[in-house]
């Protein structure tokens, strides 16, 4: 919801919107790979499962940085803090 609010905000810069879309797509891509039938069933080899976790963790870390910024902006706007 915060990503969407920022994306439709008229004062948002193209760079901000691009970064939001980039991290969103990274998470969705990682989740798509993570949901491969070998990952879901547990039949993937350990190094493959580790790779799934690595990419999902990396994508979530990037996403969390952007999410933290958006939360801080929203909190400042609504509370002045």
Phi and psi in degrees as a GROMACS rama.xvg file:
@    title "Ramachandran Plot"
@    xaxis  label "Phi"
@    yaxis  label "Psi"
@TYPE xy
-65.7361  -38.311  UNK-2
-61.9759  -43.364  UNK-3
-65.6024  -43.3536  UNK-4
-58.3199  -41.5401  UNK-5
-70.503  -38.7281  UNK-6
-64.4086  -32.0765  UNK-7
-95.805  -1.61951  UNK-8
-68.469  124.417  UNK-9
-64.325  -24.8161  UNK-10
-88.6382  -4.67822  UNK-11
-69.6148  138.781  UNK-12
-82.3502  162.273  UNK-13
-61.8047  -35.6224  UNK-14
-64.8073  -42.2105  UNK-15
-61.9226  -46.3431  UNK-16
-65.4207  -41.6452  UNK-17
-60.4166  -43.3831  UNK-18
-64.6741  -42.4432  UNK-19
-60.3881  -47.344  UNK-20
-65.5147  -36.076  UNK-21
-62.2766  -49.8131  UNK-22
-69.0864  -34.1298  UNK-23
-62.5868  -46.6214  UNK-24
-66.6927  -35.9424  UNK-25
-60.9983  -43.7448  UNK-26
-66.2368  -44.8501  UNK-27
-64.1421  -39.5395  UNK-28
-62.954  -46.4868  UNK-29
-62.8853  -40.1302  UNK-30
-66.9118  -36.1235  UNK-31
-62.8924  -44.21  UNK-32
-67.3469  -40.2898  UNK-33
-60.5004  -28.3687  UNK-34
-89.8607  12.3609  UNK-35
-57.4772  149.176  UNK-36
-57.5343  -31.7121  UNK-37
-71.216  -32.8202  UNK-38
-71.1421  -39.6832  UNK-39
-71.2428  -44.1194  UNK-40
-80.5224  -14.9385  UNK-41
83.8959  16.2471  UNK-42
-95.693  0.532094  UNK-43
-69.9588  147.687  UNK-44
-65.1596  156.083  UNK-45
-58.7879  -42.1532  UNK-46
-66.6694  -29.1432  UNK-47
-72.2135  -44.908  UNK-48
-61.106  -40.9636  UNK-49
-62.5103  -38.331  UNK-50
-65.5662  -40.5653  UNK-51
-56.7905  -49.274  UNK-52
-63.2102  -42.2861  UNK-53
-58.9009  -49.6307  UNK-54
-68.1403  -38.9513  UNK-55
-66.3848  -42.3333  UNK-56
-62.367  -43.752  UNK-57
-61.7522  -43.6284  UNK-58
-66.3167  -41.8317  UNK-59
-66.5131  -36.5201  UNK-60
-61.6932  -45.2223  UNK-61
-63.812  -42.1847  UNK-62
-64.1108  -40.8361  UNK-63
-63.4079  -34.962  UNK-64
-61.6861  -46.4569  UNK-65
-66.8634  -40.819  UNK-66
-62.0922  -40.1329  UNK-67
-61.2257  -42.9837  UNK-68
-62.0713  -44.4578  UNK-69
-65.2849  -39.1329  UNK-70
-62.8538  -42.6374  UNK-71
-63.1753  -43.3336  UNK-72
-62.3475  -43.8305  UNK-73
-66.0049  -40.4567  UNK-74
-65.5786  -42.1692  UNK-75
-62.0534  -43.9343  UNK-76
-64.0044  -39.1291  UNK-77
-88.8618  -28.2105  UNK-78
-121.462  -16.2353  UNK-79
80.4817  5.30473  UNK-80
